[in-house]
Amino acid sequence: MDSREFKVLLARAKLSKKDFAEMVGINHQSVNNWGCSKEFPYWVKSYLENYIELLGYRELKLRLREAGVCS
């Protein structure tokens, strides 16, 4: 993963670098260093992709509730 892809995934996840750092329990400065002086950890891409998918499921669940399809 490169810096551009990380930024795209963060945007799709509706997260800032600071939000992401807090969510995963990492120092914000460490996240800022990824792609510059450090490589991205192997788990970051799949973590964000799964988080984005979860957001989609939450949105679908909300819409189904609003439509009275599920409780």
C-alpha positions in Angstrom: 0.0 0.0 0.0 1.2 3.5 -0.7 0.3 6.9 0.8 -2.3 7.6 -1.9 -4.2 4.4 -1.3 -4.1 5.0 2.4 -5.6 8.4 2.0 -8.3 7.0 -0.3 -9.2 4.3 2.2 -9.2 6.7 5.1 -11.6 9.0 3.1 -13.9 6.0 2.3 -13.8 5.1 6.0 -14.7 8.7 6.9 -11.6 8.8 9.2 -8.7 11.2 9.7 -5.3 9.9 10.5 -5.8 11.0 14.1 -9.2 9.1 14.2 -7.6 6.0 12.8 -4.7 6.2 15.3 -7.0 6.5 18.2 -9.3 3.7 16.9 -6.4 1.2 16.7 -4.4 2.4 19.7 -1.4 3.8 17.9 0.4 7.0 18.4 -0.8 9.6 15.8 2.8 10.5 14.9 3.5 6.8 14.0 0.6 6.9 11.5 1.9 10.1 10.1 5.3 8.4 9.5 3.8 5.6 7.4 4.6 6.1 3.8 7.4 8.5 4.5 10.1 7.1 6.8 8.3 3.8 7.6 6.3 1.3 5.5 2.7 0.7 6.2 2.1 -2.3 8.5 0.8 -5.3 6.6 -2.6 -5.2 8.4 -3.6 -1.7 7.8 -5.1 -2.2 4.3 -7.3 -5.1 5.3 -8.3 -3.4 8.5 -9.6 -0.4 6.6 -11.3 -2.4 3.9 -13.1 -4.4 6.6 -14.1 -1.3 8.5 -15.5 0.3 5.3 -17.5 -2.9 4.6 -18.8 -2.8 8.2 -20.0 0.8 7.6 -21.9 -0.4 4.6 -23.6 -3.1 6.6 -24.5 -0.6 9.3 -26.0 1.7 6.7 -28.0 -1.1 5.1 -29.3 -2.2 8.5 -30.4 1.3 9.3 -32.2 1.6 6.0 -33.9 -1.7 6.5 -35.1 -0.6 10.0 -36.4 2.6 8.6 -38.3 0.7 5.9 -39.7 -1.6 8.6 -38.1 -4.7 7.2 -36.1 -5.6 10.3 -36.0 -4.6 13.9 
